[in-house]
Amino acid sequence: MERILGIKAVSFDADGTLWDFQEVMRHALHHVLMELQRLDPESADALNIEKMITIRNEVAKKLRGKVTNLEEIRLEAFRETLAGIGRPNESLAEHLNQVYLKHRFEDVELFDDVLLRPRQNVPVRRLLSRLGRGETRP
C-alpha cells in the first residue's frame, strides 16, 4: 500500500459510521428520563423517549438556519419539553442537557465491524476527533 505523506488527521461524521447514533441517542435520553424521575417524578411520568425525540426534531426545524450547534438545539429542546408539560425550569433543562451530553458522548459502543478498538477505560471520544454538521467535539 502506498504511503500517504503529510496527513495529520482525518475527520468525518462518526454517527452512523462507527456507531449507531439512534441507539446512542435513545440510551442518553433513557438516562435523562431516569434523572428526571429522580428529581421530578411527575414530569418524568408525562414524558417518554419518543415524545422527547419529536420535540427535539420540531425545535431543530424551527431553529434551522438560525442555530447550528446541536448542543444548543438539544438544550432548547429540553427547555421546550419541560415547558410543554407545564414545568418550565431553566436550571433543570440545563442539568438534563448535561446528563444527555455525558451519556451521548461517553457511552458510545462501536459497531462490531469497526477495527479500531480503544484501550480499556479510554473513552472513544478521546480517541477520535469528530466533525459533524458544523460542530466539533473532541
C-alpha positions, 0 to 999 in steps of 0.5 A: 500500500502506498504511503500517504505523506503529510496527513495529520488527521482525518475527520468525518461524521462518526454517527452512523459510521462507527456507531449507531447514533439512534441507539446512542441517542435513545440510551442518553435520553433513557438516562435523562428520563431516569434523572428526571424521575429522580428529581421530578417524578411527575414530569418524568411520568408525562414524558417518554423517549419518543415524545422527547425525540419529536420535540427535539426534531420540531425545535431543530426545524424551527431553529434551522438556519438560525442555530447550528450547534446541536448542543444548543438545539438539544438544550432548547429542546429540553427547555421546550419539553419541560415547558410543554408539560407545564414545568418550565425550569431553566436550571433543570433543562440545563442539568438534563442537557448535561446528563444527555451530553455525558451519556451521548458522548461517553457511552458510545459502543462501536459497531462490531465491524469497526477495527479500531478498538480503544484501550480499556477505560479510554473513552472513544471520544478521546480517541477520535476527533469528530466533525459533524454538521458544523460542530466539533467535539473532541 
